[in-house]
Every structure is written in C-alpha cells, then in structure tokens.
Amino acid sequence: MPRKARITVTGAIHHIMSRGIEGRPIFRDVQDRRIFFANLESQLGKTGYLLYAWCLMENHYHLLIRVNEYPLGSFMRVLNSRYAQYFRKKSGTRRYLFQDRYKSIVTQDQHYIAAKISRQFGLAAGEIMKRGKSNLRSEARKACAYTLNRLYDIPVIQIAKFFNISSPAVSTMVAEGERVVNKI
C-alpha cells in the first residue's frame, strides 16, 4: 500500500519532528548538535525557509519552519541524510539513524503557538488565555503577543480577538513582549 502524501502549504508554518530509530540517541555530544545545526543552516540558506524555533533532544528533534514553494520533502531528505551519513561515519555503524519518515504538522493556528509558549513558561496550555494577577501568565501573554505579531505577521486586531482584549492593549503587550522574549 502506498504511503499517504504529505500536506505542504506554501507560506505555512510546519512543526517538524524526527526521532532516532528505536529511541536511540541521534545526538551524542555538542559536536553532533553543531554539525546538525550547520547542515540545517545550509539548507535554510539554499531554500529560503524561515526557522522560528528548534529543539535538539538526545533522541529526536523539533523544528518550527515557515516553508515556501521549495518542496519540504527535498529539504528534509537532504537534512536527515547528510546528518545520518556524518553520524554513521563518526560512530562506525551502518545502521539506520532515523525511525520512519519525519513528521510534519501544518500550523498557522494561534492556539498551537500559544500552547507552545505556555509550556516554555511552565504553564498548562490553556493558562495563557486566563486573565488575572499572575506575573508568569502576564509575561507569557506578552511573549505570545510579540511572537504572533512580529514573527508570524499576525495583525494586532486578530491577536486582540484571540485574547479577547482591545487592540491598544495588544500593542502594549507586543512592545513589552520583546523585552520578555529577549530574556528567555
């Protein structure tokens, strides 16, 4: 049975994940992470993709990337195969490095982004939407407003509807959010 075709939307943001086979480590030291990131930077330069966030764990990685008309599958094939070649040569093995194909979730959804930012602040996904006197929640809301507006180009009026607050309040949150994001 043929594999299901991937959904790739030009201009959309993709949350991309790839895991080591059988949960094995794909990054053993700082040099491995540097080599992977150098390959990633090279591919980003060639394709014009925008990288918003990344997380390199011991046995998997996450990327948050805005894609363009360049095929995502080609981008990922080069990224994963170059790194796998390096890893096999360094470790002297001939085994597969990555389990299955990479996973990709298309998202432009503000709730998805807000949930990710909430987790960075140690909050539950829905906490960022609650009003109140929590300094931590306030800082997370500012970071979220800044991220949605400045990084994802979402208009202030749309963010105001999302948080159910006024546009001037969002403008203030965006301005203060830059300070919060720079502290993280």
NURO-479560 format. One record per residue (C-alpha): z, y, x. Coordinates in Angstrom, 2 decimals. Example, Ala and Ser with C-alpha at 12.3 -4.5 7.8 and 13.67 -1.06 7.14 Angstrom:
# residues 2
<atom pz="7.80" py="-4.50" px="12.30"/>
<atom pz="7.14" py="-1.06" px="13.67"/>
//
This chain:
# residues 184
<atom pz="0.00" py="0.00" px="0.00"/>
<atom pz="-0.95" py="3.40" px="1.49"/>
<atom pz="1.72" py="5.94" px="2.30"/>
<atom pz="2.30" py="8.82" px="-0.05"/>
<atom pz="0.60" py="12.05" px="1.06"/>
<atom pz="2.88" py="14.85" px="2.20"/>
<atom pz="3.08" py="18.13" px="0.36"/>
<atom pz="2.31" py="21.04" px="2.66"/>
<atom pz="2.21" py="24.54" px="1.21"/>
<atom pz="0.78" py="27.30" px="3.39"/>
<atom pz="3.39" py="30.03" px="3.83"/>
<atom pz="6.23" py="27.86" px="2.55"/>
<atom pz="9.40" py="27.05" px="4.43"/>
<atom pz="9.91" py="23.40" px="5.34"/>
<atom pz="13.20" py="21.74" px="6.19"/>
<atom pz="12.07" py="19.07" px="8.67"/>
<atom pz="14.22" py="16.16" px="9.84"/>
<atom pz="13.57" py="13.33" px="12.26"/>
<atom pz="16.01" py="10.59" px="13.23"/>
<atom pz="16.32" py="8.14" px="16.10"/>
<atom pz="15.43" py="4.54" px="15.30"/>
<atom pz="18.45" py="2.54" px="14.08"/>
<atom pz="20.57" py="5.69" px="14.51"/>
<atom pz="20.20" py="5.56" px="18.30"/>
<atom pz="20.58" py="8.76" px="20.33"/>
<atom pz="17.43" py="10.79" px="20.92"/>
<atom pz="19.24" py="13.46" px="22.96"/>
<atom pz="21.48" py="12.14" px="25.73"/>
<atom pz="22.15" py="15.34" px="27.65"/>
<atom pz="21.39" py="19.06" px="27.90"/>
<atom pz="18.14" py="18.40" px="29.78"/>
<atom pz="16.82" py="16.31" px="26.87"/>
<atom pz="17.54" py="19.17" px="24.47"/>
<atom pz="15.86" py="21.68" px="26.80"/>
<atom pz="12.72" py="19.53" px="27.10"/>
<atom pz="12.55" py="19.07" px="23.32"/>
<atom pz="13.02" py="22.78" px="22.73"/>
<atom pz="10.37" py="23.66" px="25.36"/>
<atom pz="7.93" py="21.35" px="23.52"/>
<atom pz="8.92" py="22.95" px="20.23"/>
<atom pz="8.36" py="26.48" px="21.60"/>
<atom pz="4.97" py="25.43" px="22.96"/>
<atom pz="3.88" py="24.03" px="19.59"/>
<atom pz="5.17" py="27.10" px="17.74"/>
<atom pz="3.13" py="29.31" px="20.08"/>
<atom pz="-0.02" py="27.27" px="19.53"/>
<atom pz="0.28" py="27.10" px="15.75"/>
<atom pz="1.84" py="30.43" px="14.84"/>
<atom pz="4.57" py="28.70" px="12.81"/>
<atom pz="7.85" py="30.62" px="12.46"/>
<atom pz="11.11" py="28.88" px="13.34"/>
<atom pz="14.12" py="30.15" px="11.37"/>
<atom pz="16.77" py="27.62" px="12.32"/>
<atom pz="17.24" py="24.39" px="14.22"/>
<atom pz="19.98" py="21.88" px="14.86"/>
<atom pz="19.68" py="19.21" px="17.56"/>
<atom pz="22.22" py="16.44" px="16.91"/>
<atom pz="22.70" py="13.38" px="19.12"/>
<atom pz="20.57" py="11.04" px="16.99"/>
<atom pz="18.45" py="13.42" px="14.86"/>
<atom pz="17.29" py="16.99" px="14.48"/>
<atom pz="16.66" py="19.56" px="11.75"/>
<atom pz="14.11" py="22.41" px="11.80"/>
<atom pz="13.58" py="25.19" px="9.26"/>
<atom pz="9.97" py="26.34" px="9.74"/>
<atom pz="7.52" py="28.55" px="7.85"/>
<atom pz="4.09" py="26.90" px="8.08"/>
<atom pz="0.61" py="28.37" px="7.92"/>
<atom pz="-2.83" py="26.78" px="7.49"/>
<atom pz="-2.38" py="24.60" px="10.62"/>
<atom pz="-1.60" py="21.02" px="9.47"/>
<atom pz="2.12" py="20.22" px="9.63"/>
<atom pz="1.34" py="16.56" px="10.39"/>
<atom pz="-0.56" py="17.54" px="13.54"/>
<atom pz="2.29" py="19.82" px="14.62"/>
<atom pz="4.87" py="17.06" px="14.18"/>
<atom pz="2.69" py="14.36" px="15.77"/>
<atom pz="2.39" py="16.38" px="18.98"/>
<atom pz="6.06" py="17.45" px="18.95"/>
<atom pz="7.51" py="13.97" px="18.43"/>
<atom pz="5.01" py="12.05" px="20.57"/>
<atom pz="5.38" py="14.36" px="23.59"/>
<atom pz="9.14" py="14.15" px="23.41"/>
<atom pz="9.06" py="10.36" px="22.92"/>
<atom pz="6.83" py="9.99" px="25.99"/>
<atom pz="9.28" py="12.06" px="28.05"/>
<atom pz="12.27" py="10.09" px="26.72"/>
<atom pz="10.69" py="6.69" px="27.39"/>
<atom pz="9.74" py="7.69" px="30.93"/>
<atom pz="13.21" py="9.07" px="31.66"/>
<atom pz="15.08" py="6.08" px="30.21"/>
<atom pz="12.61" py="3.44" px="31.45"/>
<atom pz="12.19" py="1.89" px="28.00"/>
<atom pz="9.12" py="1.04" px="25.97"/>
<atom pz="10.73" py="1.07" px="22.54"/>
<atom pz="10.02" py="3.42" px="19.64"/>
<atom pz="12.19" py="6.52" px="19.64"/>
<atom pz="11.90" py="7.87" px="16.09"/>
<atom pz="12.67" py="5.99" px="12.87"/>
<atom pz="9.88" py="6.21" px="10.30"/>
<atom pz="7.93" py="9.41" px="9.87"/>
<atom pz="9.64" py="12.77" px="9.90"/>
<atom pz="10.99" py="14.00" px="6.56"/>
<atom pz="9.96" py="17.37" px="5.19"/>
<atom pz="11.37" py="19.26" px="2.20"/>
<atom pz="9.38" py="22.26" px="0.99"/>
<atom pz="11.70" py="25.09" px="0.01"/>
<atom pz="11.42" py="28.73" px="-0.94"/>
<atom pz="14.44" py="28.30" px="-3.13"/>
<atom pz="17.22" py="30.85" px="-2.65"/>
<atom pz="19.84" py="28.32" px="-3.78"/>
<atom pz="18.81" py="25.96" px="-0.98"/>
<atom pz="19.11" py="28.72" px="1.64"/>
<atom pz="22.42" py="29.94" px="0.17"/>
<atom pz="23.81" py="26.39" px="0.29"/>
<atom pz="22.85" py="26.06" px="3.97"/>
<atom pz="24.50" py="29.39" px="4.83"/>
<atom pz="27.60" py="28.43" px="2.80"/>
<atom pz="28.02" py="25.32" px="4.93"/>
<atom pz="27.83" py="27.41" px="8.13"/>
<atom pz="30.87" py="29.31" px="6.85"/>
<atom pz="32.67" py="26.11" px="5.85"/>
<atom pz="32.25" py="26.79" px="2.13"/>
<atom pz="31.10" py="24.43" px="-0.60"/>
<atom pz="27.51" py="25.08" px="-1.70"/>
<atom pz="28.41" py="26.97" px="-4.90"/>
<atom pz="31.20" py="29.07" px="-3.35"/>
<atom pz="28.83" py="31.75" px="-2.10"/>
<atom pz="27.93" py="32.62" px="-5.70"/>
<atom pz="31.54" py="33.27" px="-6.77"/>
<atom pz="32.96" py="36.77" px="-6.77"/>
<atom pz="36.44" py="37.53" px="-5.58"/>
<atom pz="38.55" py="38.81" px="-2.74"/>
<atom pz="37.76" py="36.09" px="-0.20"/>
<atom pz="36.75" py="37.66" px="3.14"/>
<atom pz="35.00" py="34.46" px="4.18"/>
<atom pz="32.97" py="34.32" px="0.97"/>
<atom pz="32.14" py="38.04" px="1.29"/>
<atom pz="30.89" py="37.53" px="4.86"/>
<atom pz="28.81" py="34.53" px="3.75"/>
<atom pz="27.26" py="36.54" px="0.89"/>
<atom pz="26.34" py="39.35" px="3.32"/>
<atom pz="24.78" py="36.85" px="5.74"/>
<atom pz="22.87" py="35.25" px="2.88"/>
<atom pz="21.55" py="38.59" px="1.57"/>
<atom pz="20.46" py="39.59" px="5.07"/>
<atom pz="18.78" py="36.24" px="5.69"/>
<atom pz="16.94" py="36.19" px="2.37"/>
<atom pz="15.70" py="39.77" px="2.75"/>
<atom pz="14.99" py="40.17" px="6.46"/>
<atom pz="13.99" py="36.65" px="7.47"/>
<atom pz="12.40" py="35.32" px="4.29"/>
<atom pz="10.99" py="38.64" px="2.97"/>
<atom pz="12.58" py="38.20" px="-0.46"/>
<atom pz="12.79" py="41.61" px="-2.23"/>
<atom pz="16.19" py="43.23" px="-2.81"/>
<atom pz="15.65" py="43.23" px="-6.59"/>
<atom pz="15.13" py="39.45" px="-6.57"/>
<atom pz="18.28" py="38.93" px="-4.47"/>
<atom pz="20.18" py="41.19" px="-6.92"/>
<atom pz="19.15" py="38.91" px="-9.79"/>
<atom pz="20.15" py="35.86" px="-7.74"/>
<atom pz="23.67" py="37.21" px="-7.08"/>
<atom pz="23.84" py="38.97" px="-10.47"/>
<atom pz="24.69" py="42.34" px="-8.88"/>
<atom pz="22.97" py="45.72" px="-8.53"/>
<atom pz="20.14" py="46.44" px="-6.09"/>
<atom pz="22.16" py="49.13" px="-4.22"/>
<atom pz="24.96" py="46.58" px="-3.73"/>
<atom pz="22.44" py="44.13" px="-2.25"/>
<atom pz="21.07" py="46.85" px="0.06"/>
<atom pz="24.60" py="47.39" px="1.37"/>
<atom pz="25.09" py="43.63" px="1.76"/>
<atom pz="21.82" py="43.36" px="3.72"/>
<atom pz="22.85" py="46.19" px="6.06"/>
<atom pz="26.31" py="44.69" px="6.65"/>
<atom pz="24.85" py="41.19" px="6.84"/>
<atom pz="23.05" py="41.99" px="10.08"/>
<atom pz="26.44" py="42.51" px="11.76"/>
<atom pz="27.73" py="39.24" px="10.31"/>
<atom pz="24.67" py="37.24" px="11.38"/>
<atom pz="24.84" py="38.65" px="14.90"/>
<atom pz="28.48" py="37.47" px="15.16"/>
<atom pz="27.62" py="33.88" px="14.19"/>
//
